[in-house]
Amino acid sequence: MNILITGGAGFIGCHTADYFAQNHKVKVIDNLVRKGSEFNLKWLNKNHKIEFAKVDICDSEAILNEVKNFKPDAVIHLAAQVAVTTSVTHPMEDFNINALGTLNLLEAIRLHASNASFVFASTNKVYGNMEDIAFERQGKRYAYIDFHKGADEKRPLDFHSPYGCSKGSADQYVRDYARIYGLKTVVFRMSCIYGTRQFGIEDQGWVAWFTIRAAINKPVTIFGDGAQVRDILWVKDLVRAYKTAIDSIEQVKGEVFNLGGGYENQLSLIELLDLLNEIRGSPVKLIFSDWRPGDQRVFIANTTKAKNLLNWEPSCGPKEGVKKIYDWVKDNIGLFS
Ligand SMILES: NC(=O)c1ccc[n+]([C@@H]2O[C@H](COP(=O)([O-])OP(=O)(O)OC[C@H]3O[C@@H](n4cnc5c(N)ncnc54)[C@H](O)[C@@H]3O)[C@@H](O)[C@H]2O)c1
């Protein structure tokens, strides 16, 4: 197959390209705006023969030409402005990249590759803060009181933050292009994804950010009390879901899936620090600061639909995954100091 990956030099993108390039012809589109993307691209080029185009997803004509010339059988759309904080300071830019950029790509596919499978990386942020769901503090983490299976795909949409609005809008366009134009699209509403090659920053990619800081012996700032909890998903488990969706596209086209670590793979900031302290053999230095506006106390995805329709389940737990990131940072310490 010809597989087109937008944002293919980013964290999730380079793992996706690395996986598919083993058996398919892969083209990566990326404008390399993200710190670390050039490093990831070099790594990809060292290991595989992939095609690359430095193209901005906002450039509708260039995107049209890329799709027309490459003739993809599958498209995995990952290019995005990914930080909620940036979306608040630069809402127009965020909208152009995430919403309009996605529409540019959908149009190109509708016109020139209408038979291609299309996988979209959406976000659990489309469900907002879920204020109707009760939670309480239980030891080192917050927990739902009566919602143990977590959020499924029937949760009402409640876009929150410009990032939530731009990704949510793209999510709905992708879904609707399956209904209106018959495109073979699948939407994955992803929880927190973690893994190597993630150049986490304080505002995005917290598992990688904490792990990098721990590995280079720098303090981390905890906003709030540190008991906020997310279901985290190892990046290679995510890529496996993409592959399964493409393989079974006739059965799952038009579907939306929540994808995260689920109940079994939840982790609070305090629990991540416990893991890091154990790996390091000494405590990470902490700075405490106020809650950030809108910081959700708990989010856990219900991944039953992915389990049933894709026969998919996460395989890597937080303890194993965090150690892998820590070792990767240590092996590439020059990039982080
Ligand atoms: N990492 C997570 O936890 C997570 C969770 C939910 C959803 N997502 C979504 O998954 C996708 C990938 O996220 P990631 O964590 O790999 O982020 P990332 O920042 O590492 O990768 C995004 C890539 O897109 C590229 N890019 C940014 N703007 C672009 C533009 N205008 N044109 C072309 N390329 C552009 C960047 O250079 C980068 O390489 C995003 O769509 C994100 O919204 C990620």
PDBQT file of the ligand as one rigid body, heavy atoms in Angstrom, charges set to zero:
ROOT
HETATM    1  N1  LIG A 401       0.197  12.900  22.110  1.00  0.00    +0.000 N 
HETATM    2  C1  LIG A 401      -1.009  12.784  22.652  1.00  0.00    +0.000 C 
HETATM    3  O1  LIG A 401      -1.144  12.458  23.837  1.00  0.00    +0.000 OA
HETATM    4  C2  LIG A 401      -2.255  13.032  21.811  1.00  0.00    +0.000 A 
HETATM    5  C3  LIG A 401      -3.520  12.834  22.406  1.00  0.00    +0.000 A 
HETATM    6  C4  LIG A 401      -4.665  13.064  21.649  1.00  0.00    +0.000 A 
HETATM    7  C5  LIG A 401      -4.547  13.450  20.322  1.00  0.00    +0.000 A 
HETATM    8  N2  LIG A 401      -3.322  13.647  19.775  1.00  0.00    +0.000 N 
HETATM    9  C6  LIG A 401      -3.227  14.053  18.364  1.00  0.00    +0.000 C 
HETATM   10  O2  LIG A 401      -2.300  13.203  17.716  1.00  0.00    +0.000 OA
HETATM   11  C7  LIG A 401      -1.629  13.922  16.683  1.00  0.00    +0.000 C 
HETATM   12  C8  LIG A 401      -0.124  13.759  16.815  1.00  0.00    +0.000 C 
HETATM   13  O3  LIG A 401       0.291  14.260  18.070  1.00  0.00    +0.000 OA
HETATM   14  P1  LIG A 401       1.798  14.164  18.591  1.00  0.00    +0.000 P 
HETATM   15  O4  LIG A 401       1.741  13.999  20.047  1.00  0.00    +0.000 OA
HETATM   16  O5  LIG A 401       2.562  13.207  17.765  1.00  0.00    +0.000 OA
HETATM   17  O6  LIG A 401       2.297  15.653  18.319  1.00  0.00    +0.000 OA
HETATM   18  P2  LIG A 401       3.646  16.196  17.644  1.00  0.00    +0.000 P 
HETATM   19  O7  LIG A 401       3.660  17.680  17.878  1.00  0.00    +0.000 OA
HETATM   20  O8  LIG A 401       4.821  15.429  18.080  1.00  0.00    +0.000 OA
HETATM   21  O9  LIG A 401       3.386  15.906  16.080  1.00  0.00    +0.000 OA
HETATM   22  C9  LIG A 401       2.659  16.756  15.252  1.00  0.00    +0.000 C 
HETATM   23  C10 LIG A 401       3.469  16.936  13.982  1.00  0.00    +0.000 C 
HETATM   24  O10 LIG A 401       2.725  17.804  13.116  1.00  0.00    +0.000 OA
HETATM   25  C11 LIG A 401       3.624  18.734  12.536  1.00  0.00    +0.000 C 
HETATM   26  N3  LIG A 401       2.872  19.942  12.202  1.00  0.00    +0.000 N 
HETATM   27  C12 LIG A 401       2.409  20.895  13.040  1.00  0.00    +0.000 A 
HETATM   28  N4  LIG A 401       1.780  21.861  12.352  1.00  0.00    +0.000 NA
HETATM   29  C13 LIG A 401       1.843  21.503  11.052  1.00  0.00    +0.000 A 
HETATM   30  C14 LIG A 401       1.381  22.092   9.853  1.00  0.00    +0.000 A 
HETATM   31  N5  LIG A 401       0.731  23.264   9.865  1.00  0.00    +0.000 N 
HETATM   32  N6  LIG A 401       1.609  21.451   8.695  1.00  0.00    +0.000 NA
HETATM   33  C15 LIG A 401       2.282  20.272   8.658  1.00  0.00    +0.000 A 
HETATM   34  N7  LIG A 401       2.756  19.673   9.759  1.00  0.00    +0.000 NA
HETATM   35  C16 LIG A 401       2.531  20.277  10.959  1.00  0.00    +0.000 A 
HETATM   36  C17 LIG A 401       4.698  18.986  13.588  1.00  0.00    +0.000 C 
HETATM   37  O11 LIG A 401       5.922  19.448  13.038  1.00  0.00    +0.000 OA
HETATM   38  C18 LIG A 401       4.839  17.602  14.223  1.00  0.00    +0.000 C 
HETATM   39  O12 LIG A 401       5.870  16.874  13.611  1.00  0.00    +0.000 OA
HETATM   40  C19 LIG A 401      -2.134  15.343  16.768  1.00  0.00    +0.000 C 
HETATM   41  O13 LIG A 401      -3.148  15.492  15.817  1.00  0.00    +0.000 OA
HETATM   42  C20 LIG A 401      -2.705  15.448  18.163  1.00  0.00    +0.000 C 
HETATM   43  O14 LIG A 401      -3.740  16.417  18.249  1.00  0.00    +0.000 OA
HETATM   44  C21 LIG A 401      -2.163  13.437  20.490  1.00  0.00    +0.000 A 
ENDROOT
TORSDOF 0
